[in-house]
Amino acid sequence: MFVDKWSKSPVHPALLLATWFYSGFAAKAPGTMGSLAALPFAWLLIERFGPIGLSIAIVIIFVAGLWASDVYMKETGKTDPGEIVIDEVVGQWISCLPIAAMMTITPLSPGPFVLAFVAFRVFDIYKPWPIKIFDQRHDAYGVMMDDVIAGFFAALTVIGFYLYVLT
């Protein structure tokens, strides 16, 4: 099987969610692939349900991510493995919240999503303080929270871009 030490079904919900439908098994840059895989969902959620819908989805996936990450790490014996990318999904969606908030005055377009993607990846990869604090926890909460904070930093970057570059 493609997961070492995974004794559960290959379609177990924890595996599907933790790896965001297997995007975390990308051979190179699984976090980047997980972030990319999150973007179409973000666009759809924003388009259909607006900022409130995206916010609700973030909370739901965060809670599901805590569970799925915990199950995956216990089952495989790994701590914060790269194939867990549900944390990237949550962080990427948080970085898209300003896009959702601005959609009433600015139509959805790829540009802001590219900015949110790049900003999130920069913060997620370099992990400045306080992101690094959560990254060092090596438990499900740490797995999820470092990307939540990276997502908020990226969202602030998107807001700054809207306020100071586009105006």
C-alpha positions in Angstrom: 0.0 0.0 0.0 1.1 3.6 -0.5 1.1 4.4 3.3 3.6 2.6 5.6 2.0 1.0 8.6 -1.6 2.0 7.5 -3.8 -1.0 8.4 -7.2 0.7 7.8 -9.0 0.9 4.5 -7.4 3.1 1.8 -10.7 5.0 1.7 -10.9 5.5 5.5 -12.1 9.1 6.2 -9.1 9.9 8.3 -6.8 9.0 5.4 -8.9 10.9 2.8 -9.1 14.0 4.9 -5.6 14.0 6.4 -4.1 13.7 2.9 -6.9 15.9 1.3 -8.0 13.2 -1.0 -4.4 11.8 -1.5 -2.9 15.1 -2.7 -0.5 14.8 0.2 1.1 11.8 -1.5 2.6 14.0 -4.2 6.2 13.0 -4.8 7.5 16.6 -4.5 6.2 19.4 -2.3 3.2 17.7 -0.8 2.3 20.9 1.2 2.3 22.9 -2.0 0.1 20.3 -3.7 -2.3 20.3 -0.8 -2.5 24.1 -0.9 -3.2 24.0 -4.6 -5.8 21.3 -4.1 -7.6 23.5 -1.6 -8.0 26.5 -3.9 -10.8 25.2 -6.2 -12.8 24.3 -3.1 -12.2 27.8 -1.7 -13.3 29.4 -5.0 -16.5 27.3 -5.0 -17.3 27.9 -1.3 -16.8 31.7 -1.8 -18.8 31.7 -5.0 -21.7 29.7 -3.6 -21.8 30.7 0.1 -19.7 33.8 0.5 -17.5 34.7 3.5 -19.8 33.1 6.1 -19.8 29.8 4.2 -16.1 29.8 3.8 -15.7 30.6 7.6 -18.0 27.7 8.5 -16.1 25.3 6.2 -12.8 26.4 7.8 -14.1 25.6 11.3 -15.5 22.2 10.2 -12.3 21.2 8.3 -10.2 22.4 11.2 -12.1 20.1 13.7 -12.0 17.2 11.1 -8.3 17.9 10.6 -7.6 17.5 14.3 -9.3 14.2 14.3 -7.9 13.0 11.0 -4.3 14.1 11.8 -4.4 12.4 15.2 -5.7 9.1 13.7 -3.1 9.2 10.9 -0.2 9.9 13.2 -1.2 7.2 15.7 -1.8 4.7 12.9 1.5 5.3 11.1 3.6 6.2 14.1 4.8 9.4 12.4 4.8 12.9 13.9 3.8 15.7 11.5 4.4 13.8 8.3 4.5 15.7 5.1 1.6 13.8 3.6 -0.8 15.3 6.1 -2.0 18.4 4.2 -5.5 19.1 5.7 -3.7 21.7 7.7 -2.6 23.4 4.4 -6.3 23.3 3.3 -7.4 25.2 6.4 -4.5 27.7 6.2 -5.1 28.3 2.5 -8.8 28.9 3.1 -8.0 31.4 5.9 -5.7 33.2 3.5 -8.7 33.4 1.1 -11.1 35.1 3.6 -10.2 38.6 2.4 -11.1 37.6 -1.1 -14.5 36.4 0.1 -15.0 39.6 2.0 -14.2 41.7 -1.0 -16.3 39.8 -3.5 -19.2 42.2 -3.1 -17.1 45.0 -4.6 -14.6 43.0 -6.7 -15.6 40.0 -8.8 -13.8 36.7 -8.2 -10.7 36.4 -10.4 -7.5 34.2 -10.3 -5.1 37.0 -9.3 -6.1 37.4 -5.6 -6.1 33.6 -5.3 -2.5 33.5 -6.6 -1.5 36.1 -4.1 -3.2 34.2 -1.3 -1.5 31.0 -2.4 2.0 32.6 -2.6 1.7 34.5 0.7 0.4 31.4 2.5 3.2 29.1 1.1 5.9 31.7 2.1 4.6 31.9 5.7 4.1 28.1 5.9 7.6 27.3 4.6 9.6 29.9 6.5 7.5 29.6 9.7 8.3 32.9 11.4 7.4 33.4 15.1 4.8 32.5 16.4 4.2 29.8 13.7 7.4 28.0 14.7 6.1 27.5 18.2 3.2 25.4 17.0 5.3 23.6 14.4 7.4 22.3 17.3 4.5 20.6 19.1 4.4 17.4 17.0 0.8 16.6 17.8 -2.5 17.1 15.9 -3.0 20.5 17.4 0.5 21.7 16.4 0.0 20.2 12.9 -3.1 22.3 12.4 -2.3 25.5 14.3 1.0 26.4 12.6 -1.0 26.5 9.3 -3.9 28.4 10.9 -1.5 31.2 11.9 0.3 31.1 8.6 -3.1 31.5 7.0 -3.9 34.6 9.1 -0.5 36.1 8.2 -1.2 35.4 4.5 -4.7 36.9 4.9 -3.1 40.1 6.4 -0.8 40.2 3.4 -3.8 40.0 1.0 -5.6 42.7 2.9 -2.5 44.9 2.7 -2.3 44.3 -1.0 -5.9 45.3 -1.4 -5.5 48.5 0.7 -2.1 49.7 -0.4 -1.4 48.4 -3.8 -4.8 48.3 -5.5 -6.1 51.6 -4.2 
